[in-house]
């Protein structure tokens, strides 16, 4: 079998609540990229729409296959459906579990950075938050491979502009490609 990369929540091995996907240990719960972004973040409240809001979530790209995933790139395949919101992504390069000094991969028991709440920015997203689209994909380090049963961490940032209009079911889609 080849590499199979899947999106996993964070926040502890039993976490199934996207609102608690704020880093720490990888969850056993997988999320579907085509529907998850609508459910990864909570609904925008009237106060958040009026004043603007920035929130963060941590997800892991977990390899459930039996071969290493290589040449990994991630991007926002479809922008948010609201003109008043956007997603940005950043790679967390601190995810070393100690098994390989050159690897940013981690196992399911690694306890990476966890932020205090959804409004707190992570400090380990050194690639910088950018709205990576299909013409500007977020490339994992060129030496990066995700071995079987290991993962890499990506932080997702949602920005809500002040004065945002009500948009029911605001959604977006993330995509990854790999060899």
N, C-alpha and C positions, 0 to 999 in steps of 0.2 A: 504494500500500500504506500502511497505517496504521503507527503506532508499534508495535513489538514489543519488550517488555521481557523480558529473560532474566537469570537468575542466573548469575554467573561467579565462579569461584574467583579468588584473588589469589596472590601469591607468585612472580610471574614469568610471562612469556608462555607458556612451555611446561609450567608446573606443572599436574599432573593429580592431585596428592595432597592431599586435603582437610586433612590434618594439617599441611601447609605453607601453608595459606591464612591467612597471618598478616599480610597487608597488602603494601605495596609495589606493584609493577606488576601490572595486571590480567592474568589468565590467558586464554588462548584457549579453555579448557575450560568448557563450560556444565554446570550441574547442574539437575536437575529438583526443583522445590520440594516435590513430593509424596513423593519418596523421599530427597531429599538430607539432610534433617535427621537421619535415621538413620545416614547415612554422613558427614556433615560433621564430626562429632566421633568420636574413637576410643572404644572400649569402656571402661567404667568398671572400673578394677582393684579388687580386694578392698581394698587400702589406701585408695584414693580413696573407696570406698563407706563404709568405716569412719570415716575422718577428715573426709570432705567434700572438695569440690573445686570450683574455679571455673576455667573455660577460655574462651578467646576465639577467634573466627574472623572474618575480614574477607571479605565478598562484595561484588561490584559488581552493580548493576542496570544492565545494558547495553542500549542501544536498537539492535537490529539491523534495525529498520524504516527507512522513508524519510520519516517525518513525526515531529515532536516529540511525546514523551509529556508530558502535562500532568496537573495535579491528582493527583499520585501519592501513594498511601497504601499502607502496608505493615502487616501484622499477623500474629500467630501464629494461624493458622486452626484448628489443633487443638493443644491442650496436649500436653506429653509424656505418654506412656502410663504412666510411673511417677509415683506420688504423691511420690516423693523427689527428683525433678529438675524443673527448669523452664528455659525459654529466655527471654531478654530481648534486646531489640534497641535499637540506638541509631544515629542518623544521624551520619555524619562530615561536618561542615560545613567542613572545611579543604581539601577536594578541588579547589581552584582550580588550573587548569593555566596560568593567566596570560593566556588568550585573552580572557576577559571578567571584569572585576573583580566583577561582580554575580552570577556563576554559581558554583555549587558542583560543576558538572559537570567531568569530566576525560576525556581521550582515553586510548587504550590504552597509550600510552607514559609517562603520568604515574606518577611513583614516589611514592606517598603514604606515610604513616606505616607502618612495619613494626615489629611488636613482637618482642622477642628470643625469646620462647617462648610457648606456649599459655597459660601462667599469668600473663603480664604484661598488665595492662589498657592499652588504648590511651588516649592523652591527648587525642585529637581527637574524641571522641564527646560533644560538648557538649550534645546533647539529653538525655543521661542514660539509663542502661539501665533499661528498664521492660518488664514483661510485657505488651506491647501486644496486646490481643485485638480481636475484631471491634467491640466497643463503645468501644474506646479506641485507634484506629488511629494509627500513627506517620505523621504528615503531613509530607511534604517541604516545604520553605519554599514559601509561596504563590506566589512569583514563579518557583518552580522549574519548569523544563521540561528534559527530557532530549532534546537534539537527536539526530538520527541519528548513529550511530557514536560516541556519547559515553556516559558512565556516571556514577553516583553511588555512593558507598561506604556500606555499612551494616555495622556490627559486630554479631555475634551472641555472646551470652554464655550458657554453660550452667552452671547451678548444681546441684551434687549435695550434698544434705543429708548431714551426718554420720549414720552409722548407716543408710544407704540399703539397702533390700532389693534383692536380685538381680532385675532385670527384663530378660528376654531381649528383644532388639530394641526397646529404648526408642526411640520415634519421635515426631515432631511434624511439622507442616506450616506453611510460611510462605505468605502470600498477598499479592498486590499488586493494586491497581486503579488505573486511569488512563484518561484521555480521549485 
